[in-house]
């Protein structure tokens, strides 16, 4: 199975998202080439290890967590399904969440501002917000979670939209009715089309993991 986020540190190549699984159509759906949003799930493996993938039996990425003396949890994402796979990215909980992606060691700060978490990628600013909206109402997700808003980017017809009319490009929610599935998410709109690039996709997943661990 093709890895969800690639098997090596993402380049700046722009193209379709490698996420291939789909979920049934929602009230708001991604435009363009993908008829429904690509989905990824977070599964518990042991006390401090998890996997990421479309299905539990076919993981594409291994994740190890570590809780520091400050009580906050750091995460390391590996490029394959085992702990021996090369590390793809990590997120560290400091005053802000710090995401590091080798080999260029590109860093992104996720700033906690009240009820939101904000980071800048390229020329765009993105903001995770608590949500109970239509974007989260899909099989396997709870009715509450987070939505990622692309600030300043006006939504197009059929997109999920924020209260200001900005595009929602990803959602993340705690999984319902499952012992092993911890959370599930999906890329929407331009996030599902892949135009923001694989490095952006890794940043999104790592920021969600970091917030999940706080």
N, C-alpha and C positions, 0 to 999 in steps of 0.2 A: 504493500500500500504506500502511496506517495505521502511523504511527511507533510503534516499540516502547514508548518512554517518553514519548510526547507531543511536540508541536512547540513548546512554550513552557514556561517555568518552571512546575513543577507547583503546583497549588493544594492546599488541604487537602481537596478533594472526596474522599469515600470512595465507591468503586464498583468494578465489575469491572475487572480488569487489562486494559489495551489489548493485551497480548501475546496473540496468537491462535494461534500455531503450537503443535502438540502433538507429543509423542513417544510411542512405544508404552507401554502400562501397565508399571509397575515394581512391585517387591515392596512399596514404600510409595508411595502416590499421594495427591494432594490431595483433600480432601473437598469436598462441596457441589456447586456448579454445574459445575466443570470436571472432565471425566473423566480427563484426564491433564495433566501439568504443562506450562505454556507455556515455550518454550525460546528462548534467544538465543545467537548466536555472535559471536565476535570474529575478524575477518579482517584479515590483513596487506595493506596497500595499497602502501606504500613504506617507506623506512627509518624514518621517524618519523610515519607516518600509518596509521590503521586505520579500519575501518568495523565497525559493529554492526548486526546484522539477522538475520532468519530464514534468508536465503540470501545467498550472496556477490553474486549478480547483482542483488539487490533490497535494497541497504542502506537503513537508515532513519536512521542516525546516523553522523556523521563524528567521528573522534577524532584529536587531534594530541598527540604526546608530546614532552617536552623534558627532556633530561638536564642537571641542574645540576652545579655545580663539586663538589658533595659526592658525585657519582656516582649520586644517586637520580633517579628519573624522575617528572615531573609529567604529568598528563593533563588535557586539556580535551575535554569532550563537547559536540558541537553538536547542535542540534535537528533537523537535516536531514542529507541524505547528502553534502553538500559543505562545504568549508571556509568558504564564504560564508554558510552558515546561522548564525543567531544561536547564541551560546554558551548551553548549557543548564546546565552545571555544570563544576566543576573540582576536582581533588584535588591537593594539594601535599604533598610529602614533607618534613616537618620533623622535630622530635623525635618527633612523632606524625604520622599522616596527617590532614590537615585538608581537609574537603570543604566547598566553598562553592557554594550554589545561589542565583543571582539570581532576581528583583530584590530580595528581602528579605534577601539575603546570609545566609540561614540557614546556620549552620556546625555541623559534626559532627566531633568528634575521634575518630579510630580509634586506640586505645591498644594498643601491642604489649606483651603480657604473657607472656613466655616463648614458649610454642608457640601462643599464641592472639592474636587481634586483636578488641578489644571496642569497641563504640560504643553510645550511648544515643540512642533516638529516641522522642520522646513520653514515655510512662510505662514503656516497655520497654527492656531491655538485650539486645543481640544480640552473639553471639560467633562469629567465624569460627574453625573448628578444622580441623586436618588430618584427612583421612578416607580410608578405603579401603572404606567400607561400601556397603550395597545402594543407597543413594540415588545413588551415582555410577555404578552399573553400568547405563549406558544407551548406545544406539548413538551413536558420535561422541565419547564422553568416555572418558578413560583410567580405569583402575581406582583411581587416587588423585587427590586434589584437596582441596577444602575443603567443609565443610558449615557453614551458618549456623544457629546454635541460638538460639531465642527463650527466654532464660533465665526461669525461673519459670512459663512457659506449658506446662501439662501437655498432652501429645499426646492426641488422640482416636483412636478405632479407625480404622485405615487410614492414619494419618499416619506419616511417617518420624520416628523417635524417637532421642534421644540416650541415652547410658548411664544418665542420671538420669531418663529418661522425659519430657524436655522436647521440645517440637515443633521439628523442623527445617523451616525456611521457605525455604531456598534452597540450591543447590549450585553449585559452580564447579570445573571441571577443565580441565587442559591437553588440547587435542584430540590424538587419536591418528591416526597414519597420514595426515597432511595437511601439505602445504607451506604453503598459504595460510591455513588455519584455525588460529588460535593457541589459542583456548580456547572453551569452550561452557558454558552454565549454564542453570539452570531454577529457577523459583519453585515452591514446594511448599506444601501445606496452606493456611493462612490467607494466606501470601504470594501464592499463585496465585489465591485468591479475590478479591484486591484490597481486602480490608477494612483493610489497613494503609496504603493510599493511594499515589498515584503519587510523591509526594515521598520516601516510604520506598523505593520501587523504584529511584529514581535514586540514593539514598544507598547502597543495596546494590551496584548496578553500579559506582559510583565507588569504593567501598571495595575491591571485588574487583580493579578496575584498579590501584589504588594498591598493594595487596599484591602483585599480579602484577609490578609494576615495580620492587619493592624488590630 
